[in-house]
Amino acid sequence: MEVTELTVLARAAGDDDPRSALRAVAKLRRATERTEAQLVRRARNLGMSWAEVAGQLGVSEQTVHRKYGGRGLLGLRAGD
């Protein structure tokens, strides 16, 4: 998803109609999750450690590793 699409969704999340706003925020959440996964994969493929990725995301290393490490996100084993 492109930044412009994320911007459109973020604006729509402020809609006066709560139904429209809720639909937009749900789409925005899914898009953000996909974008984060893509960026974590890119960071790891470029050699960033789990600790560094976690620091950039503002979460613990355990949290980021649990979320992305065991899913086959990078084709790595969970302990890598």
Backbone as a ProteinNet text record, in pm:
[ID]
protein_1_A
[PRIMARY]
MEVTELTVLARAAGDDDPRSALRAVAKLRRATERTEAQLVRRARNLGMSWAEVAGQLGVSEQTVHRKYGGRGLLGLRAGD
[TERTIARY]
84	0	88.6	53	131.6	98.1	189.9	171.4	45.7	18.2	-101.2	-228.6	-231.1	-348.3	-362.9	-251	-255.1	-305.8	-263.4	-307.3	-457.8	-508.4	-653	-729.8	-681	-748.2	-741.3	-627.3	-613.9	-712	-726.4	-824.1	-966	-996.6	-1131	-1162.9	-1060.2	-1081.6	-1134.3	-1120.2	-1172.9	-1310.9	-1373.4	-1506.3	-1607.3	-1701.5	-1806.9	-1898.7	-1913.1	-1996.3	-1913.5	-1950.8	-1869.7	-1858.5	-1958.8	-1950.3	-1837.6	-1833.5	-1726.7	-1590.6	-1584.9	-1458.4	-1408.4	-1498.5	-1458.8	-1410.7	-1478.9	-1432.5	-1293.3	-1273.1	-1142.9	-1032.8	-1060.6	-957.2	-924.8	-1024.8	-998.6	-907.4	-934.1	-848	-708.9	-701.6	-573	-491.1	-557.3	-487.4	-429.8	-510	-460.6	-343.6	-356.5	-249.8	-122.4	-137.2	-21.1	48.2	-28.7	29.1	106.7	49.4	119.6	248.2	241.2	358.7	467.2	429.1	527.1	595.5	519.3	576.9	675.2	640.1	729.6	859.2	846.8	965.4	1052.9	992.3	1070.5	1146.4	1079.5	1145.9	1263.5	1242.1	1349.8	1465.9	1433.7	1538.2	1620.2	1553.3	1624.9	1707.8	1653.2	1728.5	1851.7	1847.2	1962.4	2057.6	2028.4	2121	2092.7	1982	1949.7	1916.7	1959.9	1930.7	1787.1	1737.9	1605.1	1600.5	1707.8	1713.1	1701.6	1770	1764	1625.1	1567.5	1432.2	1335.4	1346.8	1258.3	1273.9	1397	1421.8	1357.1	1365.1	1304.4	1152.1	1095	949.6	901	994.3	956.6	893.2	933.9	884.3	1003.4	977.3	1086.8	1130.8	1253.2	1303.9	1217.1	1175.9	1092.1	959.9	902.1	775.4	789.9	892	908.3	947.7	1028.6	1069.8	951.1	868.4	750.6	652.6	638.2	542.4	589.1	719	768.5	868.1	931.9	1039	996	883.4	842.7	745.9	713	612.4	668.1	798.5	855.1	859.6	850.8	851.9	974.3	1086.4	1211.2	1269	1198.2	1251.6	1356.5	1353.9	1449.5	1382.1	1462.1	1409.8	1384.3	1298.5	1260.1	1379.8	1483.8	1598.3	1699.8	1686	1784.9	1778.2
-117.3	0	123.6	217.9	340.3	437	529	628.2	711.1	743.4	822.8	749	617.3	539.3	537.6	525.9	530.1	665.4	771.2	906	921.2	869.4	875.2	801.6	683	606.4	679.2	739.6	812.3	929.5	998.3	1108.9	1056	945.6	887.2	839.9	804.8	761.4	875.3	997.3	1113.1	1155.1	1073.9	1104.9	1123.5	1214.2	1237.7	1116.3	1038.2	917.7	805.5	759.2	657.4	527.4	494.1	371.7	382.9	494.8	517	522.5	590.8	603.9	468.4	386	253.2	163.6	168.6	89.7	135	266	319.7	280.2	287.9	254.3	105.4	20.8	-122.9	-149.1	-82.5	-97.3	-43.6	67.6	127.7	34.8	-28.5	-122.6	-240.3	-296.5	-409.4	-365.7	-249.4	-198.4	-172.9	-120.5	-93.2	-222.7	-324.3	-454.3	-514.1	-506.6	-558.5	-481.3	-349.5	-265.6	-296.1	-311.2	-344	-477.4	-577.8	-709.1	-699.3	-622.4	-605.4	-536.3	-435	-362	-445.3	-526.7	-616.4	-715.8	-772	-866.3	-798.7	-676.8	-604.2	-576.9	-532.9	-503.7	-627.9	-739.1	-862.5	-910.2	-899	-938.9	-852.2	-729.3	-639.5	-653.4	-749	-780.3	-715.2	-644.9	-586.5	-697.3	-679	-776.8	-759.3	-864.1	-854.6	-740.1	-722.4	-616	-478.3	-459.4	-331.2	-306.4	-409.8	-397.6	-361.4	-431.9	-405.8	-262.3	-216	-79.1	23.7	0.3	93.6	93.2	-21.4	-31.7	9.7	26.5	66.3	-45.7	-168.9	-284.9	-368.2	-469.1	-554.6	-648.3	-696	-792.8	-918.8	-961	-1080	-1060.5	-942.8	-914.5	-922.8	-858.1	-857.3	-995.6	-1066.6	-1199.5	-1295.4	-1283.4	-1368.8	-1340.4	-1212.8	-1175.7	-1217.3	-1204.9	-1228	-1342	-1382.7	-1480.2	-1621.8	-1663.8	-1802	-1827.5	-1728.5	-1741.4	-1782.5	-1796.7	-1820.9	-1693.8	-1580.3	-1450.7	-1436.3	-1485.3	-1468.9	-1600.1	-1706.7	-1836.6	-1882.6	-1823.5	-1859.4	-1948	-2022.8	-2097.1	-1998.7	-2034.3	-1943.7	-1895.8	-1973.9	-1935.4	-1848.9	-1828	-1750.5	-1603.1
0	0	0	-78.1	-88.8	23.8	48.7	153.8	128.6	2.6	-26.8	12.6	-7.3	33	184.9	255.8	401.9	449.7	383.1	418.5	398.5	288.1	261.1	370.2	408.1	513.5	648	677.4	804	808.7	699	694.4	711	644.7	652.7	794.4	870.6	1008.7	1095.6	1048.3	1120.7	1073.7	992.4	938	1051.1	1030.5	1129.7	1146.7	1041.1	1047.2	1109.6	1229	1295.1	1216	1135.8	1055.2	953	883.4	784.6	852.6	965.2	1037.5	1086.1	1137.3	1185.7	1072.2	958.5	842.5	799.5	797.6	756.8	853.9	983.5	1081.4	1077.4	1048.4	1035.4	915.3	803	684.9	713.4	783.5	817.6	907	1004.1	1093.3	1014.5	923.7	842.6	753.6	694.9	607.6	687.3	807.5	892	932.5	966	1001.4	884.1	764.1	644.3	619.7	632	609.2	711	837.8	941.3	911.3	873.3	841.6	725.7	624.1	508.8	551.2	636.4	680.7	772.8	857.6	943.7	856.2	757.4	666.1	597	547.4	478.6	573.2	695	793	825.3	848.7	880.1	760.6	639.7	520.2	499.6	549.4	539.5	656.6	746.8	855.1	989.1	1003.9	1134.2	1233.5	1355.9	1461.1	1508.3	1575.2	1634.1	1734.4	1810.7	1911.2	1845	1733.9	1664.4	1605.1	1544.4	1489.6	1602.1	1714.2	1828.4	1877.7	1885.9	1930.5	1839.7	1710	1614.9	1624.5	1660.1	1674	1813	1906.3	2041.3	2122.3	2093.4	2166.1	2212.6	2292.5	2338.5	2225.2	2238.1	2141.1	2141.7	2259.6	2271	2195	2206.1	2138.3	1987.4	1933.7	1787.3	1736.9	1811.9	1769.3	1773.8	1877.8	1889.8	1774.5	1740	1636.3	1497.2	1470.3	1334.6	1320.6	1428.5	1419.2	1388.4	1438.5	1423.1	1310.1	1232.6	1128.2	992.9	985	853.4	771.9	838.9	771.7	682.9	731.4	657.9	609.2	632.7	597.6	698.4	817.3	921.7	1024.6	1096.8	1209.8	1323.1	1416.6	1524.9	1607.2	1621.9	1703.3	1631.7	1502.8	1426.1	1456.4
[MASK]
++++++++++++++++++++++++++++++++++++++++++++++++++++++++++++++++++++++++++++++++

